[in-house]
Amino acid sequence: MADRRQLTLDLPFRPAFGREDFFVADCNREALAFLDLWPNWPTPMAFLCGPTGCGKSHLAAVWQKQSGSAVQDQVKFSEAISLVDNDRRHFVVEFENAVADEQSLFHFYNRVAEVNGSILATATIAPARWNISLPDLASRLRTAPVLNIGMPDDALLEAVLIKLFSDRQLRVEPDVVGYLLKRMDRSLGAARKLVELLDDMALAQHRTISVPFARKILEAGLSQNESP
């Protein structure tokens, strides 16, 4: 049986939630630098924007731990307004590129600002491209810094794959990561799902994860996706 590959990382990293690591790369470095300015943000609200799978939720979790913030469901803004105080004033909000209730968000924003709180919002596109009908809310969202995150490059995906394999204590032959990088979907979510799949299949078949094994699993998955 092959020895477990000794894996090394070239990218800097910082602790995130749980036992995971957040890797710093060109696609997220500027956004992370801005979050590190907290609590000295120029406005109460900031947006993390980028395509699905770029790592917005992970980076928001890094800030959530740093700030002690709560996750706020936007459909419950009206209920949350009265609960905002000096002990509960920092929030993470996930938007689906639309505001469920503009009046509630407007009053929630104002209340958070009154207690010198902060809101980190995530979305795939910047709020300037949203259809906001309430002028006062639109003006506030326009002042919020937009931190764009790009899709991960090969260096970041490689580091994440290695970390995911290492976390699961998987035996991985030396050229597997390079093989996967050339064929996988280019997102952090895809990396997690791929490693989970390889782990499950290797365990079921009592196999070491080699290039031939990975090829077999990827081809089987592609065939299933193409089935009518």
RAPE-V928319 format. One record per residue. N is the residue number from 1. RES is the residue in one small letter. PHI is phi in whole degrees, -180 to 180 (none if undefined). Layout:
BEGIN
n/res/phi
N/RES/PHI
N/RES/PHI
END
This chain:
BEGIN
n/res/phi
1/m/none
2/a/-67
3/d/-71
4/r/-66
5/r/-67
6/q/-85
7/l/-104
8/t/-126
9/l/-116
10/d/-101
11/l/-93
12/p/-68
13/f/-146
14/r/-139
15/p/-62
16/a/-117
17/f/-74
18/g/62
19/r/-105
20/e/-78
21/d/-119
22/f/-102
23/f/-95
24/v/-91
25/a/-145
26/d/-58
27/c/-72
28/n/-129
29/r/-63
30/e/-66
31/a/-63
32/l/-65
33/a/-62
34/f/-67
35/l/-60
36/d/-69
37/l/-75
38/w/-60
39/p/-91
40/n/-94
41/w/-78
42/p/-73
43/t/-137
44/p/-69
45/m/-129
46/a/-141
47/f/-117
48/l/-98
49/c/-125
50/g/172
51/p/-68
52/t/-58
53/g/94
54/c/-86
55/g/106
56/k/-59
57/s/-64
58/h/-66
59/l/-67
60/a/-63
61/a/-68
62/v/-60
63/w/-68
64/q/-59
65/k/-68
66/q/-65
67/s/-95
68/g/69
69/s/-80
70/a/-107
71/v/-84
72/q/-116
73/d/-75
74/q/-67
75/v/-74
76/k/-115
77/f/-57
78/s/-61
79/e/-74
80/a/-80
81/i/-55
82/s/-71
83/l/-93
84/v/-73
85/d/-152
86/n/-65
87/d/-94
88/r/-139
89/r/-138
90/h/-120
91/f/-143
92/v/-111
93/v/-129
94/e/-101
95/f/-106
96/e/-103
97/n/61
98/a/-160
99/v/-105
100/a/-70
101/d/-146
102/e/-65
103/q/-63
104/s/-65
105/l/-64
106/f/-59
107/h/-72
108/f/-65
109/y/-57
110/n/-63
111/r/-66
112/v/-61
113/a/-64
114/e/-60
115/v/-101
116/n/57
117/g/-92
118/s/-150
119/i/-130
120/l/-107
121/a/-109
122/t/-119
123/a/-162
124/t/-84
125/i/-129
126/a/-67
127/p/-62
128/a/-62
129/r/-97
130/w/-82
131/n/-95
132/i/-105
133/s/-94
134/l/-87
135/p/-58
136/d/-65
137/l/-69
138/a/-58
139/s/-67
140/r/-68
141/l/-66
142/r/-67
143/t/-83
144/a/-74
145/p/-60
146/v/-111
147/l/-105
148/n/-85
149/i/-118
150/g/-91
151/m/-69
152/p/-64
153/d/-88
154/d/-60
155/a/-63
156/l/-70
157/l/-62
158/e/-62
159/a/-62
160/v/-67
161/l/-59
162/i/-60
163/k/-63
164/l/-66
165/f/-63
166/s/-65
167/d/-58
168/r/-89
169/q/55
170/l/-91
171/r/-82
172/v/-129
173/e/-71
174/p/-55
175/d/-99
176/v/-67
177/v/-60
178/g/-61
179/y/-64
180/l/-66
181/l/-58
182/k/-80
183/r/-128
184/m/-88
185/d/-65
186/r/-89
187/s/-148
188/l/-69
189/g/-64
190/a/-64
191/a/-62
192/r/-64
193/k/-65
194/l/-67
195/v/-64
196/e/-62
197/l/-63
198/l/-62
199/d/-62
200/d/-62
201/m/-71
202/a/-65
203/l/-66
204/a/-66
205/q/-102
206/h/55
207/r/-120
208/t/-81
209/i/-81
210/s/-115
211/v/-62
212/p/-59
213/f/-66
214/a/-61
215/r/-61
216/k/-62
217/i/-68
218/l/-66
219/e/-67
220/a/-66
221/g/-65
222/l/-64
223/s/-64
224/q/-66
225/n/-67
226/e/-88
227/s/-70
228/p/-69
END
